Amino acid sequence: MRTKEQCKRLAFEEKLLQKYMSNFRFYDKTGDTYVEGWVTPNGTSKRYRLRLDIPHDYPDEQPEIYVTSPVILWKHGGHEKLNDEGVSGCFHMLGTGHGECVRICTLCDWEESLTCLKLLIMGVMWLEAYEAHLDSGDDIADFLC
């Protein structure tokens, strides 16, 4: 169960998303809260689903962000799965979860003043870098750093 302060914070976060990323929605705001939405990277017709899991002690703890669709993400050339990389600085990944979905590494230093909106924007940037990796074979980190 979330505290009154946490519920206020989530209501604020929801308004931010409605204004700036209206393709994302909050689910189960009083329990196992998460945010999901579809993203189509620039210059592609591909669609990806991002999921942001909001921990019970949010905003003190950083949410986790996953690519939940497609579940399998292929590396450049299509012969190896990115999902098999585990924790990887080259690919900005923190392993997998939610049935082997890729968990994206977004921030090293979380602080409670940061928002879900920022993390989702970083998730979109990761997807743009992933698409660039598919085209070039360069590491995702090469496009994000």
C-alpha positions as a printed Julia matrix, in Angstrom:
145×3 Matrix{Float64}:
  0.0     0.0     0.0
  1.35    3.41   -0.94
  1.51    6.37    1.42
 -0.47    9.54    0.8
  2.74   11.31   -0.27
  3.58    8.54   -2.74
  0.08    8.72   -4.22
  0.47   12.49   -4.68
  3.81   11.94   -6.37
  2.38    9.31   -8.71
 -0.53   11.61   -9.58
  2.01   14.33  -10.48
  4.0    11.82  -12.55
  0.86   10.73  -14.36
  0.07   14.34  -15.32
  3.59   14.74  -16.7
  3.16   11.65  -18.86
 -0.26   12.74  -20.08
  1.26   16.04  -21.2
  4.57   14.88  -22.7
  4.26   11.15  -23.45
  0.56   10.44  -23.78
  1.19    7.01  -25.32
  2.2     5.76  -21.83
 -0.25    4.76  -19.09
 -0.03    4.07  -15.36
 -1.38    0.75  -14.05
 -2.21   -0.38  -10.49
 -1.31    2.93   -8.82
 -1.85    1.65   -5.28
 -0.1    -1.73   -5.56
  2.46   -3.1    -8.0
  2.57    0.09  -10.03
  4.0     0.18  -13.52
  3.89    2.35  -16.62
  3.68    0.95  -20.16
  3.54    2.35  -23.64
  4.51    1.81  -27.25
  7.43    3.56  -28.96
  8.25    3.81  -32.66
 11.86    4.97  -33.1
 12.46    7.73  -35.64
 12.89    6.57  -39.21
 11.48    3.09  -38.56
  8.15    1.35  -38.66
  9.16   -0.92  -35.76
  7.24   -0.77  -32.51
  8.62   -1.5   -29.07
  6.81   -1.68  -25.75
  8.54   -0.15  -22.73
  7.59   -1.0   -19.15
  8.69    1.01  -16.14
  8.27   -0.84  -12.83
  7.78    1.56   -9.94
  9.1     0.13   -6.65
  7.06    0.24   -3.43
  9.44    2.78   -1.89
  9.38    5.15   -4.88
 10.65    7.85   -5.18
 13.43    6.77   -2.81
 14.29    3.84   -5.09
 14.83    3.99   -8.85
 12.26    2.33  -11.13
 13.41   -0.43  -13.5
 12.76   -0.14  -17.23
 12.31   -3.05  -19.64
 11.65   -3.63  -23.33
  8.7    -6.03  -23.08
  7.89   -6.31  -26.78
  9.42   -7.83  -28.65
 10.77  -10.05  -25.9
 13.75  -11.15  -27.99
 16.01   -8.37  -29.22
 18.57   -9.42  -31.8
 22.05   -8.05  -32.22
 23.35   -6.61  -35.47
 23.32   -9.35  -38.11
 20.44  -11.23  -36.44
 22.42  -14.28  -35.3
 22.79  -13.54  -31.57
 20.28  -12.39  -28.98
 20.95   -9.18  -27.1
 19.01  -10.78  -24.23
 21.95  -13.14  -23.68
 24.37  -10.29  -22.88
 23.38  -10.07  -19.22
 24.81   -7.0   -17.49
 26.63   -5.06  -20.19
 28.13   -1.58  -20.3
 28.55   -1.86  -24.08
 24.81   -2.36  -24.49
 23.62   -0.34  -21.45
 21.82   -3.37  -20.03
 21.21   -4.63  -16.51
 20.31   -8.18  -17.51
 16.77   -9.38  -18.05
 13.47   -9.76  -16.22
  9.75  -10.17  -16.91
 10.25  -13.4   -18.83
 13.71  -12.6   -20.24
 12.89   -9.06  -21.38
 15.89   -6.74  -21.68
 16.35   -4.43  -18.67
 17.78   -1.09  -19.77
 20.45    0.71  -17.76
 19.44    4.37  -17.56
 21.02    6.13  -14.57
 23.89    5.42  -12.21
 22.88    8.0    -9.62
 19.18    8.06   -8.82
 17.72   10.8    -6.69
 14.1    11.35   -5.73
 13.82   14.62   -7.66
 14.1    12.68  -10.94
 10.91   11.54  -12.67
  9.45    8.61  -14.53
  9.28   10.9   -17.54
 13.07   11.24  -17.55
 13.52    7.47  -17.36
 11.06    6.88  -20.19
 12.81    9.48  -22.36
 16.05    7.63  -21.65
 14.3     4.39  -22.64
 13.29    5.97  -25.95
 16.87    7.14  -26.47
 18.07    3.58  -25.76
 15.69    2.27  -28.43
 17.04    4.83  -30.91
 20.58    3.67  -30.09
 19.48    0.03  -30.41
 18.15    0.73  -33.91
 21.45    2.43  -34.79
 23.27   -0.68  -33.48
 21.15   -2.88  -35.75
 22.18   -0.74  -38.73
 25.88   -0.32  -37.94
 26.95   -3.06  -35.53
 28.41   -0.45  -33.16
 27.76   -0.82  -29.44
 24.7     0.94  -28.02
 27.06    2.78  -25.65
 28.73    4.4   -28.67
 25.48    6.23  -29.41
 24.56    7.14  -25.83
 27.87    8.35  -24.4
